[in-house]
Amino acid sequence: HSPEGDSVIERFEYGVLAPFRDVLYFGIDWIIIIVLVLTQVLITFFLEVPGCPTGYLGAGGLADQGRYFDCAGGAARYIDLQVFGIDHIFQGPTCVNTYHCSAHDPEGILGCLTSIAMTYLGVQAGRILVFYKQTNQIVGRWLVWAVVTGGIALCLCYGAQEGGVIPMNKNLWSLSFILALSSMAFIALSICYLTIDIWKIWNGAPFFYTGMNSIVIYFGSEMLAGNFPFSYEASVNHNSHGSILLQNLIGVASWLGIGYYMYI
């Protein structure tokens, strides 16, 4: 090795750059992720979609007084239509019931770009475990990532349910959405790591009951959708947020019980 190369390595291991080596060692990876995110954002906001406003993020259909009926998802839907065609994208997006919008795939090509970025943040969380061994080093870095990703998400959406430069939008996997989700995941991971692995005051129950039988529960939830107690349709007069929450709590509790029975 050259002396210059040795000095760079020493700075990574022991010098001022040491606290950032879990990121700096993988600079090319981060460049790729940044390029993917920028590609998603630039296409979303600057691609001209025929018959739709540039940068449109709405539901289309009857939303916006029906002016952009076939514009659900804006550029995201347009690209999916060009690549896959109308018959090969999801036909039942969440905006159908409310706005009678056109077919739109919430897991389309553009959404994959930001979901890849979110997945890589998960890789970064695991990498911290490899690079650092002290609890304060590990949890401290996870919490820093939580603050950074959450702070950027808040700036992008202005801390509002709707609005901001890049609004939160699960169906589009918007940048603000994946950063907010990642922030909560870093916090949840920190709590689980401390309570389960370090303080040993919790073993992860009841969640690992379903985690150890996830394939069965996934197929069961798909096959039994719409059947009580796993899921059911509320009447029009009882379709409030509270009633929907109750439905989901009953369904989740039912599958937790099945997972526990399979576990024991």
N, C-alpha and C positions, 0 to 999 in steps of 0.2 A: 504494500500500500504506500501511496505517496504521503509525505508529511501533511500536505494540504488535506488529503482525504481523511487522515487520522484526526486532524483537528476538527473537521466537520462532524465526524462521528462522536468525538468527545463532547462537542457542544450539544449534540442531541441527547447524549447519555447523562452528562453531568453539568452542563453549562446552563445558560439562560434559556435555551430552547428545550431543555429537558421536560418541563411541565406540559409541553405541547407535542411531544414526540409521537403520541398515539394518533395525531392528526397529520403532522408534517411528514412522517414516513410514507404516507399514502396520498401525496399531493396529486398524482395523476388521477387517482380515483375521484378525488374531490373536484377536480377540473371537469371530469366527465359528468358528474352529478350536477354541477352548476350549469353546464351546457344543456343538459336535459331539461332542467327547470326553466332556464331562459328560453329554450325552444318552446316549451309549453306556454309560457306567459306571452311571448311575442306572437305566436300563432293565434292564441285565444283573443288577444286584444287588437291585432293589426291585420289579420287575414280578412279580405273582403269576401263576404258571403252573399251570393246573389239574393236579392229581395229582403235582406236583413241588415240592420244597422251594424257597422263595424264594432266589434267588441261586445256584442249583445250577450248577456248572461241570463236572460229571463227564461220563463217557462214556455213562452209561446202560447199557442192556443188562444184561450179567451183572456189571458193575462194582457195587460197593457191595452185594454179595450179591444183586444182582438186584432191589433194592427200588425202583429208579427206572428201570425198563426202558425206558420211552418218553420219557425226559427228556434224551437226549443233547443237549448244548449249552445246556440250560436255556432262558432267554428268547430266545436267538438263534434256536433252532429253532422255537420257538412263533410268533414273529413271521413267519418265513419261511412257515410253514404257513398262517397267516392270510392272508397276501398272495398267495402263489403256489400253495398247495395241495401235497399230498404228491407229485403226479405231475410237478411242475415244479421240484423241488429235487434236489440231487446224491444219488444213491442208494448210492454206495460210499465213505463216509467211512473214515478210517483205523481207526476203532474197530470196524469190522465184523468184521475177521479175529480180533481179540483178544477183544472183548466181545459180538459179535453185536448191536450196537446198531441202533437205527432209523435211517432216512435222515436225514442232517443235512448241510446245505450249509456248507462251511468258508469260503465267500466270499459269505455272505448279507448281509442289509441292515445289521445291527449291525456286522459286520466291515468294511463299506464306510466307516463313519463314522471308525473309527480308521485305516484305510488312507488315507483322505483326509488325515488329520492327518500321517501319515508322509510322504505325497507333498509336503505343504506344507513339511515340514522340508527336503526336497530343493530346493524352491523357495528356501528361505532360504539353503541352501548356495550356490546359483547367484547369489543376490542379493549375497552377500558379495563375489563376484568383480567385480560391477558397481560396488559402492560403494567398494571399497578396492583399491589397486594395489600396495602393498608386500607382499612375500612374507610377512614376519612378521605383518602385519596379517591377511592372508587365512588362513594356516595357524593362527595363534594363535586366531582366532575359531572356526574349525572344531573345533579341539581343545577349546575351552571348551564348545562345543555337545556334543561327545562326552562330556565329563565330566558336564555337566548332565543330558543324557538318560540316560546310563548310570547315573549316581548315583540318579536317580529310579527307574529300572527296578529297581535293586538293592534300594532301600527298599521298593518295592511287592511284590517277590517274596521278600524276605529273603535274596537271594543263593542261593536253593535251586532245584533242578531242579523240585521240586513244592512248593507251599505259598506262604505270604505273603498279604498283603491282596488282591493281584490277581496270581495265579500266571501264569507264562509259559504261553501257550497259542496255538500257531500256528493251530489250527483255529478259534479264536474271535477271532483277531487282537486279543488282549487288550492293554490299555494298556502293561503291562510288556513284552510281546513287541515291540510296534512301537517302543518307546523303546530297548530293548536293540539291536534291529536298526539303528535310526538311529544309535546311538552307534558301532557297528562300522562303519557306512557312512561317517560323518564321519572316522573314523580311516583307513579304507582310501582315502578320497578325498585326505586329506592326504598319505599315502604316495605315491600315484600322482602327485599334482601335483608333489611335490618331485622324485621320481626321474625322471619323464618330462619335465615342462615346465621345471623349474628346473635341476636338476643334469644332466639329459640323459644319465643312465647306463642307461636302459632305454627301449625304444620301445613297451612294452605287449604285446609278443608273449609267449605265443601267443594271448592272449585276443582281440585284435582280428581274428584270422583268423575266429573264429566270429562276432564282432560284425558283421563286414562281410557275412556270409552267414547272418544270424540267421533269416530267414524260411524258407530252405531247410532249415536244421538243425532248426528247430521242427517243420516238417511231417514231416521225415524221422524225428525222434524219436517222433512220434505214430504214424506208419505202421509203423515197425519195432519198436515196443515189444514186448518179449517174445522178440525174436530176437537170438541171439548175433552179434556181440559187443556190441551196443548195450545190451541189457538181457536178462536171463534169470532164470528162477525157480530158486532154490537148493532143494535137497532139504530135507526137514524136519530131517535130522541136520546140515545145514550152513547153517542159517539164523541164524547168530550175527551180531553187529554187525560182526565182522571180515570175514566172508564177504560181507555186504551192502556194506561199504565197498569191497571188492575188485571186486565187480560194477560199482559206480558208477564207480570209477577206470578200469576197462577201457572202460566205455561213454563216459565223458567223453574219454578219450584217443583213442578211435575217431573221435568227432565233431571233435575238434581236428585230427586228421589230415585228415579230409575238408575241414574249413574251410581248412586250409593249402593243400591241393591246389587248391581253388577260388580261393584268393587269388593263387597264383602263375600 
